[in-house]
Amino acid sequence: MASGRVGGPVFLRRQLAQGVLNDGTKLAYAFGLEVGEYRGLALVEHSGSTGGYRTDISRFPAQHTSVATMCNFSTADPTRFAHAVADAVLDGQFTKPAPALPTRRAATAQQASAAPALTAGQLDAFTGRFYSDELDATYNIARSGAALVLRRARSAPDTLRAVDRSSFRGGGMTLHFSDGAPSPGFTVDAGRARGIEFARLK
């Protein structure tokens, strides 16, 4: 990629051409790559995911250094791992300090404090059986204490935690419920799949 030997120099320039909004704001995203910097060094990178897999490739062009991480755990953070490797390999070449990383306990506390406290009655409005024509799948949602539990065929139950008064997150998904009591349905965002519709079954 650095030489343009594969695809040619025109293709390489195209890949690195960052998008620009109508107001002139330049985006970090180019043609399938993110262009930016890490700790003061120019960085070209991209991450990806599918199923329970997570990956990242980080390239520091001026240092001719690339780091690729491949993880088979859905909650892994491959970008952080790649940057941690770069911290060790390129130690002494950075012009900025490493960013502070929140501890797992601090991150959990922050998420808990930001989550709304919903009453049992409010949670009950989101329970029921919901069906998606697109997936030909039924999701069953029930309340368990202060949380919702999602059950799907051939999957272990997932606990859903409120992120706002009509959205819940769990199992790698975010469910956005429609207005109404009980809610007539919801849409699911899961990685690159977004807006998958589920309707309440009578």
C-alpha positions in Angstrom: 0.0 0.0 0.0 2.8 2.5 0.8 4.3 2.2 -2.7 1.1 2.0 -4.7 2.5 -1.1 -6.4 -0.8 -2.8 -6.0 -3.5 -0.8 -7.7 -1.2 2.0 -8.8 -0.6 5.5 -7.4 -4.0 6.8 -8.6 -5.8 4.1 -6.6 -3.7 4.8 -3.6 -4.5 8.5 -3.7 -8.2 7.7 -4.1 -8.2 5.5 -1.0 -6.6 8.2 1.1 -8.8 11.0 -0.2 -10.9 12.1 2.9 -14.5 13.1 2.5 -15.5 16.7 2.7 -18.9 18.0 3.9 -20.8 20.8 2.2 -19.6 23.3 4.8 -16.0 22.4 4.1 -15.4 20.2 7.1 -13.0 17.4 6.3 -13.9 13.9 7.6 -11.5 11.4 9.0 -13.1 8.7 6.7 -11.6 8.3 3.2 -12.4 5.5 0.7 -12.5 2.5 3.1 -9.8 3.9 5.4 -9.7 6.3 8.3 -7.0 9.0 8.1 -5.9 10.7 11.2 -3.2 10.7 13.9 -2.3 8.9 17.1 0.0 10.5 19.7 1.2 13.0 17.1 2.0 10.5 14.4 0.1 10.2 11.1 -2.1 7.1 11.2 -4.2 5.2 8.6 -6.4 2.6 10.0 -9.7 0.7 9.9 -11.5 -1.8 12.1 -14.1 -4.4 11.3 -16.4 -6.9 12.9 -18.7 -9.8 12.1 -20.4 -12.2 14.4 -18.1 -12.6 17.4 -15.0 -11.4 15.6 -13.3 -8.1 15.9 -10.3 -6.8 13.9 -8.2 -3.7 13.3 -5.2 -2.7 11.2 -3.3 0.5 12.1 -0.6 1.8 9.9 1.9 4.5 10.7 3.1 5.5 7.1 6.2 7.6 8.1 7.5 4.9 10.4 6.7 2.0 7.9 5.0 0.2 10.7 1.7 -1.6 10.7 -0.2 -3.5 13.5 -3.0 -5.9 12.8 -5.1 -7.4 15.6 -7.7 -10.2 15.2 -9.9 -11.1 18.1 -12.5 -13.9 18.5 -14.3 -12.3 21.4 -17.2 -9.9 20.8 -16.4 -7.5 23.6 -12.7 -7.2 22.6 -11.3 -3.8 21.6 -8.9 -4.5 18.7 -8.1 -0.9 18.1 -7.0 -0.3 21.7 -4.9 -3.5 21.4 -3.3 -2.3 18.2 -2.4 1.1 19.7 -1.0 -0.6 22.8 1.4 -2.6 20.5 2.3 0.6 18.7 3.0 2.2 22.0 5.7 -0.4 22.7 7.1 -0.8 19.1 7.3 3.0 18.4 8.3 4.0 21.9 10.3 7.2 21.8 9.0 8.4 18.4 5.6 9.8 19.6 5.3 13.5 20.2 2.2 13.2 22.4 1.5 11.2 25.6 -0.7 8.1 25.5 -4.3 8.8 26.1 -5.7 7.9 29.5 -7.8 4.8 29.4 -10.7 4.5 31.9 -10.7 1.4 34.0 -13.4 -1.2 33.6 -14.9 -0.3 37.0 -14.9 3.5 36.1 -16.5 2.8 32.7 -19.2 0.6 34.3 -19.9 3.2 37.0 -20.2 5.9 34.3 -22.6 3.8 32.2 -24.7 3.0 35.3 -24.9 6.7 36.3 -26.0 7.7 32.9 -28.7 5.1 32.5 -32.3 6.2 33.4 -34.1 4.6 36.3 -37.3 3.1 34.9 -40.1 1.8 37.0 -41.4 -1.8 36.8 -44.5 -0.4 35.0 -42.4 1.4 32.5 -40.3 -1.7 31.8 -43.4 -3.8 31.4 -44.5 -1.7 28.5 -41.6 -3.1 26.5 -42.2 -6.7 27.2 -43.9 -9.2 24.9 -43.3 -11.2 21.7 -42.0 -9.4 18.7 -41.6 -10.7 15.1 -39.3 -9.5 12.2 -40.4 -10.4 8.6 -36.9 -9.5 7.5 -35.2 -12.0 9.8 -38.1 -14.4 10.1 -37.4 -14.4 13.8 -39.3 -14.0 17.0 -37.8 -12.1 20.0 -39.3 -12.6 23.5 -38.7 -9.9 26.0 -39.6 -10.2 29.7 -38.8 -8.1 32.8 -36.4 -9.4 35.4 -36.1 -6.9 38.3 -34.8 -3.6 37.0 -33.8 -5.0 33.5 -35.3 -6.6 30.5 -34.3 -10.1 29.3 -34.3 -10.9 25.6 -34.7 -14.6 24.5 -34.1 -15.7 20.9 -34.0 -19.2 19.3 -30.6 -20.9 19.5 -29.1 -18.1 21.7 -28.5 -17.7 25.4 -30.7 -15.0 27.1 -29.4 -11.4 26.9 -29.9 -8.8 29.6 -31.0 -5.5 28.2 -30.0 -2.3 30.0 -31.7 1.0 29.4 -29.6 3.7 27.7 -32.5 6.1 27.5 -36.3 5.9 28.2 -37.0 4.0 25.0 -33.7 2.3 24.0 -32.0 -0.7 25.5 -28.6 -2.3 24.8 -27.4 -5.9 25.3 -26.0 -8.9 23.4 -24.2 -6.6 20.9 -27.5 -4.9 19.9 -29.4 -1.7 20.6 -33.2 -1.9 20.6 -35.1 1.4 19.9 -38.7 1.1 20.9 -41.6 2.9 19.3 -43.9 5.2 21.4 -46.9 3.6 23.0 -47.9 1.6 26.0 -47.4 -1.2 25.3 -44.8 -0.4 22.6 -46.0 -1.6 19.2 -42.5 -2.6 18.2 -38.9 -1.6 17.9 -35.9 -1.5 15.5 -32.6 -3.2 16.1 -29.1 -1.8 15.4 -26.3 -4.4 15.5 -23.0 -3.4 14.0 -23.4 -2.6 10.4 -27.0 -3.9 10.4 -29.3 -1.1 11.3 -33.1 -0.4 11.5 -34.2 -4.0 11.5 -37.9 -3.8 12.3 -39.8 -6.0 14.8 -43.6 -5.7 15.4 -45.5 -6.8 18.4 -47.4 -10.1 18.0 -51.0 -10.1 19.2 
